[in-house]
Amino acid sequence: MKPSLSKIVQQQIKSPSPIRQIMKMADRKNIINMGLDPDDVISFGGGWVNHRAPEEMREAYMDIVSDVEKFHASGAYSATPGTMEMREALARMEHEIFGMDIGPENIIVGQSSSQLTHDLFVTIADPGDGIVLLDPTYANYYGQLVYAVGIRGVHPIAPKVYFLRAMDTEKWEFMPDVDDAIERFEKLYYAKRPKVVLFPAPDNPTSQIPPDAFARAVLDIVTEHGGYLVLDFAYKTQVFGKEPEYFSWSPKDHENLIAIHSNSKWARGLGRRMGWIEASEDVISGMERTQQISILCPDTLHQMAITQYINTSLDDGSLVRYIEQTKKEYENAAKITLKAIDENLGMRRLVPKGGLYTVMDVGRDADEFVPEVLKHTGVLFIPGGGFGQTLKNAVRISYGPLVNDTDKIVEGMERVAKYLNS
């Protein structure tokens, strides 16, 4: 008899995540099967940055691997929450760039923000605990909740996820009325009593930033009732204008606040996996126990190199200059994207506040629109429905991978316009 996979995995294979569907659509083999030349395809699907990592960071890696003793040290286990030097460097970076009062005792380093998010759900939520997400929001959260919270018990238990509408599709605006959003959140909260509220800032897929007033109202309510506000700061250093006040909030002052951070976006470390979480000492202690089971400890080589880079670049001011230059590159790509949409397609879109994305209203089911456009133009968008019901008739457009090739952005919109107008 052929052995079977676990029930939770069987369930998830039958219901592939939007992230997996996105990757499959952009796969080179799939492109060829559609009769297209992969080298001629212009993809707005990738959720990754494409600016250069700091040269000083590359030099830090070279310094370690070229030194026999340092390289030997990089092969040792670190402490489960990360080296003290790494956590101190991260606390220093938060203080000097965002004015946050935080110490190493409030930080745990992990393999990546994806791993840390999964482990965080295991640490703070039980089956039956409610979770509030925005609609739209990052497509991977729900799958992480299914595995982390729904896996326990004989049969897979679906997590109790409640979606708060953040997108006004009539106005095509994100939280146009913050008082209304707060009122609807309060109504949802007191009806369902969720334990966790999670949202990214800037957001994926919209690149919008929930207002300070909304974040404050959510934190006040979860604090009063013993819940958690979790902020996903994957794009924290890529805000085009003034950062919100809550970017400087510290778990030292707010024990119900948790922040997830990624090394992927700010220093283009997508493949050099590392992330960290900032939280109260109680949550960090719980995360340490969970992480002992999942990864045991984060990568020592990455910690050594990034610690060296952060401290050196803060000392000479190059880190701040690097972050500011990177912001300008993506803000420029965002402006080019919006102009290309307006001049060629005339479709409603959001103005990015940071991050890598905008969402565009295509006026019909995007699950049908996207493959049709790809087949006839060689231009790939991502259907919005995987991010929430409010984007069923929209696509996510990522300018991140094309930040150094903005002519492709314009060409892509021109191709789509030519096909639609024909």
PLY file of the C-alpha trace (Angstrom):
ply
format ascii 1.0
element vertex 422
property float x
property float y
property float z
element edge 421
property int vertex1
property int vertex2
end_header
0.00 0.00 0.00
1.29 3.40 -0.93
1.88 5.60 2.14
-0.07 8.84 2.36
1.01 12.38 3.05
-0.33 14.25 6.04
-3.92 15.46 5.86
-2.89 19.10 6.05
-0.50 18.73 3.09
-3.06 16.79 1.05
-5.54 19.57 1.71
-3.10 22.28 0.68
-1.99 20.49 -2.50
-5.62 20.49 -3.63
-5.82 24.22 -2.84
-2.51 25.71 -4.00
-1.56 29.05 -2.54
-1.76 32.21 -4.67
2.01 32.51 -4.29
2.50 29.08 -5.85
0.08 29.91 -8.66
1.96 33.13 -9.33
5.28 31.29 -9.53
3.79 28.61 -11.77
2.35 31.18 -14.18
5.72 32.88 -14.51
7.62 29.60 -14.90
9.75 29.45 -18.03
8.24 26.09 -19.06
4.72 27.51 -18.77
5.70 30.50 -20.91
7.10 28.20 -23.62
3.98 26.01 -23.50
1.94 29.12 -24.28
3.96 29.57 -27.46
5.88 32.57 -26.14
9.57 33.35 -26.07
10.53 33.64 -22.37
13.18 36.22 -23.26
10.50 38.42 -24.84
8.12 38.31 -21.85
7.83 41.44 -19.71
6.84 40.40 -16.21
5.17 42.66 -13.66
4.70 39.61 -11.46
7.84 39.45 -9.37
7.62 40.53 -5.74
11.32 41.16 -5.38
13.71 44.09 -5.35
16.45 44.40 -7.95
18.70 47.18 -6.68
22.28 46.37 -5.77
23.16 45.23 -2.26
25.59 47.60 -0.53
29.14 47.09 -1.73
30.30 47.39 1.88
28.12 44.40 2.78
29.71 42.31 0.01
33.10 43.34 1.38
32.06 42.20 4.86
31.33 38.73 3.47
34.68 38.74 1.66
36.46 39.72 4.86
34.95 36.73 6.68
35.45 34.07 4.00
39.03 35.17 3.27
40.04 34.93 6.92
40.63 31.36 8.09
39.65 31.97 11.71
36.60 34.13 10.94
35.33 31.61 8.41
35.83 28.84 10.96
33.82 30.85 13.50
31.02 31.36 10.96
30.46 27.60 10.92
29.51 27.46 14.60
25.99 27.46 16.02
24.83 30.83 17.22
22.46 31.28 20.14
18.87 30.40 19.20
17.70 34.05 19.23
20.78 35.14 17.29
24.13 36.48 18.37
24.12 39.30 20.89
26.19 41.38 18.46
23.56 40.95 15.70
20.67 41.88 17.98
22.56 44.90 19.32
23.30 46.06 15.76
19.62 45.74 14.78
18.55 47.66 17.89
21.06 50.37 17.03
19.80 50.57 13.43
16.18 50.96 14.60
17.22 53.68 17.04
19.37 55.71 14.66
17.10 55.46 11.60
13.61 55.35 13.14
14.14 56.80 16.62
13.01 53.61 18.34
13.97 52.80 21.93
14.62 49.07 21.76
17.17 46.65 23.18
18.56 43.26 22.10
16.29 41.54 24.62
13.36 42.56 22.41
14.80 40.98 19.23
15.03 37.43 17.90
16.81 36.67 14.62
15.55 33.91 12.32
16.11 32.21 8.99
13.66 34.55 7.21
10.54 36.57 7.86
8.51 33.71 6.33
9.86 31.22 8.89
9.50 33.74 11.68
5.88 34.50 10.77
5.01 30.79 10.84
6.78 30.35 14.18
5.10 33.48 15.54
1.64 32.08 14.77
2.63 28.85 16.54
3.85 30.88 19.52
0.92 33.26 20.04
-2.18 31.55 18.59
-4.16 28.38 19.31
-6.84 26.70 17.20
-9.98 28.72 17.79
-8.15 32.02 18.16
-9.33 34.57 15.62
-7.00 36.46 13.31
-7.88 39.71 11.51
-6.29 40.43 8.14
-6.97 43.27 5.74
-8.64 42.75 2.37
-6.48 42.97 0.32
-3.28 41.77 1.94
-0.21 39.60 1.40
-1.31 36.32 -0.15
0.88 34.03 1.96
-0.56 34.87 5.39
-3.55 32.56 5.12
-1.47 29.53 4.14
0.93 30.20 7.00
-2.00 30.33 9.39
-3.38 27.04 8.08
-0.08 25.27 8.71
0.78 26.95 12.00
-2.65 27.08 13.65
-4.74 24.62 11.66
-2.34 21.68 11.72
-3.10 20.61 15.29
-5.58 17.86 15.98
-6.56 14.71 14.07
-8.03 16.62 11.15
-6.86 19.92 9.68
-8.57 22.80 11.43
-9.12 25.92 9.38
-7.98 29.00 11.28
-10.59 31.59 12.13
-9.56 34.39 9.81
-11.66 37.54 9.53
-11.07 40.05 6.76
-11.48 43.78 7.21
-12.10 45.58 3.93
-9.40 48.19 3.37
-10.03 48.91 -0.31
-12.90 51.11 -1.49
-13.43 49.75 -5.00
-15.92 52.46 -5.96
-13.48 55.26 -5.24
-10.46 53.03 -5.93
-8.79 54.23 -2.75
-7.19 52.54 0.24
-8.88 53.43 3.55
-10.27 56.73 2.24
-12.23 57.20 5.48
-10.10 56.18 8.47
-12.94 56.78 10.93
-15.13 54.38 8.99
-12.32 51.79 8.94
-11.91 52.10 12.71
-15.65 51.81 13.26
-15.85 48.67 11.11
-12.84 47.20 12.91
-14.42 47.83 16.31
-17.64 46.16 15.17
-15.71 43.15 13.85
-13.53 42.93 16.93
-16.31 42.95 19.50
-18.37 40.48 17.45
-15.53 37.95 16.94
-12.98 38.74 19.69
-9.88 37.84 17.63
-6.54 37.47 19.38
-4.32 38.78 16.58
-4.53 41.63 14.09
-1.90 41.60 11.34
-1.17 44.05 8.56
1.89 45.07 6.50
3.10 48.65 6.14
3.67 49.48 3.33
1.20 46.93 2.12
1.61 44.13 -0.39
-0.13 44.24 -2.93
-1.20 47.90 -2.81
1.93 49.68 -1.50
-0.39 51.74 0.72
0.25 52.55 4.38
-2.54 52.21 6.98
-2.91 55.57 8.76
-1.54 56.28 12.24
-5.05 56.71 13.62
-6.04 53.22 12.47
-2.91 51.61 13.94
-3.43 53.47 17.23
-7.07 52.42 17.49
-6.20 48.76 16.81
-3.35 48.75 19.32
-5.52 50.34 22.02
-8.25 47.73 21.58
-6.00 44.66 21.50
-4.06 46.00 24.49
-7.24 46.39 26.51
-8.34 42.84 25.73
-5.04 40.94 25.78
-4.42 40.49 22.06
-1.62 41.34 19.67
-1.09 43.84 16.88
1.45 42.38 14.45
3.05 44.74 11.93
4.86 43.30 8.92
7.67 45.73 8.09
9.16 43.99 5.03
9.15 47.34 3.19
9.77 49.63 6.18
12.83 51.30 4.63
11.06 51.87 1.31
8.56 54.58 2.23
8.56 57.43 -0.29
7.32 60.16 2.02
7.19 60.69 5.76
7.05 57.51 7.82
4.03 56.99 10.08
4.42 57.51 13.80
3.98 53.81 14.50
7.23 53.02 12.67
8.97 54.15 15.86
6.73 52.30 18.32
8.68 49.91 20.51
7.61 46.69 22.23
9.44 48.04 25.28
6.55 50.50 25.57
3.80 48.34 24.04
3.90 44.70 25.13
0.99 43.87 22.79
2.95 45.02 19.73
5.00 42.67 17.51
6.98 43.65 14.41
8.21 41.30 11.67
11.29 42.33 9.67
12.96 40.93 6.58
16.51 41.18 5.30
15.22 40.52 1.79
14.09 43.95 0.64
16.19 46.70 2.19
19.63 45.25 1.37
18.57 42.93 -1.45
19.16 39.79 0.58
16.34 37.77 -0.98
18.47 34.65 -1.31
20.65 35.36 1.72
17.83 34.43 4.03
17.52 36.27 7.32
14.85 38.13 9.27
14.05 39.24 12.78
11.13 39.89 15.10
10.77 42.68 17.65
8.47 41.98 20.58
8.12 41.94 24.35
10.53 39.77 26.31
7.72 37.25 26.97
7.04 36.82 23.25
10.78 36.63 22.47
11.13 33.90 25.11
8.25 31.97 23.54
9.71 32.45 20.06
13.05 31.13 21.26
11.41 27.89 22.39
9.53 27.56 19.10
12.62 28.33 17.04
14.59 25.64 18.88
12.22 23.18 17.21
12.04 24.78 13.76
15.56 25.97 12.83
17.56 25.68 16.08
19.44 28.88 15.28
19.84 31.45 12.50
22.72 31.46 10.02
25.97 32.54 11.68
27.78 33.71 8.53
24.95 36.08 7.60
24.83 37.45 11.12
28.56 38.11 11.22
28.56 39.92 7.87
25.41 41.95 8.45
26.49 42.93 11.97
29.80 44.17 10.62
28.07 46.06 7.80
25.41 47.72 9.97
27.87 49.00 12.56
30.41 50.23 10.01
27.81 51.90 7.78
26.07 53.59 10.70
29.43 54.93 11.88
30.28 56.51 8.52
26.73 57.47 7.49
26.69 55.28 4.38
23.70 53.19 5.53
21.41 56.22 5.62
22.67 57.36 2.21
22.14 53.86 0.80
18.56 53.67 2.05
17.73 57.13 0.73
19.20 56.36 -2.70
17.27 53.09 -2.88
14.03 54.89 -2.04
14.62 57.30 -4.91
15.18 54.45 -7.37
11.86 52.78 -6.52
9.94 56.02 -6.32
11.18 56.83 -9.81
10.10 53.40 -11.08
6.70 53.90 -9.46
6.22 57.26 -11.20
7.20 55.77 -14.56
4.72 52.93 -14.01
1.85 55.28 -13.20
2.60 57.52 -16.16
2.74 54.50 -18.49
-0.61 53.25 -17.18
-2.24 56.67 -17.53
-0.94 57.39 -21.02
-1.57 53.93 -22.48
-4.38 52.25 -20.55
-6.24 54.95 -18.66
-7.23 52.44 -15.99
-7.70 53.28 -12.31
-4.63 52.61 -10.19
-3.24 53.46 -6.76
-0.33 55.81 -6.16
2.30 53.79 -4.24
3.33 55.19 -0.86
6.38 52.92 -0.84
7.23 49.32 -1.62
7.15 47.73 -5.05
3.56 47.65 -6.26
0.41 49.23 -7.49
-2.96 47.64 -8.17
-4.91 48.45 -11.34
-8.63 48.03 -12.00
-9.03 46.07 -15.25
-12.83 46.15 -15.10
-13.39 42.39 -15.32
-12.35 39.10 -13.76
-8.57 39.27 -13.57
-8.24 35.47 -13.56
-9.45 35.60 -17.17
-7.78 38.89 -18.09
-4.24 37.90 -17.07
-3.74 34.72 -19.16
-5.45 36.38 -22.14
-3.13 39.37 -22.02
-0.08 37.19 -21.43
-0.90 35.01 -24.45
-1.42 37.93 -26.82
1.19 40.39 -25.56
3.83 38.51 -23.60
3.13 40.79 -20.62
2.50 39.17 -17.25
0.42 40.70 -14.48
-0.72 38.98 -11.28
-4.47 38.46 -10.69
-5.60 40.43 -7.66
-8.10 37.90 -6.31
-5.40 35.96 -4.47
-4.85 39.02 -2.28
-8.52 39.54 -1.44
-12.02 39.67 -2.87
-11.83 43.43 -3.32
-9.22 42.92 -6.06
-11.06 40.26 -8.06
-11.26 42.68 -11.01
-7.75 44.03 -10.52
-4.14 43.09 -11.12
-1.04 43.62 -9.04
1.74 45.35 -10.93
5.27 45.08 -9.56
7.89 47.54 -10.74
10.48 46.08 -8.34
12.31 43.72 -10.73
12.36 46.43 -13.44
13.79 49.21 -11.28
16.96 49.21 -13.41
15.15 48.65 -16.71
12.28 51.12 -16.66
12.00 51.19 -20.46
10.50 47.71 -20.12
7.76 49.16 -17.92
6.71 51.55 -20.65
7.02 48.92 -23.37
4.88 46.51 -21.37
2.03 48.99 -21.00
2.26 49.91 -24.69
1.97 46.25 -25.71
-1.11 45.74 -23.55
-2.73 48.93 -24.85
-2.11 47.91 -28.46
-3.79 44.54 -27.88
-6.78 45.92 -25.94
-7.36 48.67 -28.48
-7.30 46.16 -31.32
0 1
1 2
2 3
3 4
4 5
5 6
6 7
7 8
8 9
9 10
10 11
11 12
12 13
13 14
14 15
15 16
16 17
17 18
18 19
19 20
20 21
21 22
22 23
23 24
24 25
25 26
26 27
27 28
28 29
29 30
30 31
31 32
32 33
33 34
34 35
35 36
36 37
37 38
38 39
39 40
40 41
41 42
42 43
43 44
44 45
45 46
46 47
47 48
48 49
49 50
50 51
51 52
52 53
53 54
54 55
55 56
56 57
57 58
58 59
59 60
60 61
61 62
62 63
63 64
64 65
65 66
66 67
67 68
68 69
69 70
70 71
71 72
72 73
73 74
74 75
75 76
76 77
77 78
78 79
79 80
80 81
81 82
82 83
83 84
84 85
85 86
86 87
87 88
88 89
89 90
90 91
91 92
92 93
93 94
94 95
95 96
96 97
97 98
98 99
99 100
100 101
101 102
102 103
103 104
104 105
105 106
106 107
107 108
108 109
109 110
110 111
111 112
112 113
113 114
114 115
115 116
116 117
117 118
118 119
119 120
120 121
121 122
122 123
123 124
124 125
125 126
126 127
127 128
128 129
129 130
130 131
131 132
132 133
133 134
134 135
135 136
136 137
137 138
138 139
139 140
140 141
141 142
142 143
143 144
144 145
145 146
146 147
147 148
148 149
149 150
150 151
151 152
152 153
153 154
154 155
155 156
156 157
157 158
158 159
159 160
160 161
161 162
162 163
163 164
164 165
165 166
166 167
167 168
168 169
169 170
170 171
171 172
172 173
173 174
174 175
175 176
176 177
177 178
178 179
179 180
180 181
181 182
182 183
183 184
184 185
185 186
186 187
187 188
188 189
189 190
190 191
191 192
192 193
193 194
194 195
195 196
196 197
197 198
198 199
199 200
200 201
201 202
202 203
203 204
204 205
205 206
206 207
207 208
208 209
209 210
210 211
211 212
212 213
213 214
214 215
215 216
216 217
217 218
218 219
219 220
220 221
221 222
222 223
223 224
224 225
225 226
226 227
227 228
228 229
229 230
230 231
231 232
232 233
233 234
234 235
235 236
236 237
237 238
238 239
239 240
240 241
241 242
242 243
243 244
244 245
245 246
246 247
247 248
248 249
249 250
250 251
251 252
252 253
253 254
254 255
255 256
256 257
257 258
258 259
259 260
260 261
261 262
262 263
263 264
264 265
265 266
266 267
267 268
268 269
269 270
270 271
271 272
272 273
273 274
274 275
275 276
276 277
277 278
278 279
279 280
280 281
281 282
282 283
283 284
284 285
285 286
286 287
287 288
288 289
289 290
290 291
291 292
292 293
293 294
294 295
295 296
296 297
297 298
298 299
299 300
300 301
301 302
302 303
303 304
304 305
305 306
306 307
307 308
308 309
309 310
310 311
311 312
312 313
313 314
314 315
315 316
316 317
317 318
318 319
319 320
320 321
321 322
322 323
323 324
324 325
325 326
326 327
327 328
328 329
329 330
330 331
331 332
332 333
333 334
334 335
335 336
336 337
337 338
338 339
339 340
340 341
341 342
342 343
343 344
344 345
345 346
346 347
347 348
348 349
349 350
350 351
351 352
352 353
353 354
354 355
355 356
356 357
357 358
358 359
359 360
360 361
361 362
362 363
363 364
364 365
365 366
366 367
367 368
368 369
369 370
370 371
371 372
372 373
373 374
374 375
375 376
376 377
377 378
378 379
379 380
380 381
381 382
382 383
383 384
384 385
385 386
386 387
387 388
388 389
389 390
390 391
391 392
392 393
393 394
394 395
395 396
396 397
397 398
398 399
399 400
400 401
401 402
402 403
403 404
404 405
405 406
406 407
407 408
408 409
409 410
410 411
411 412
412 413
413 414
414 415
415 416
416 417
417 418
418 419
419 420
420 421
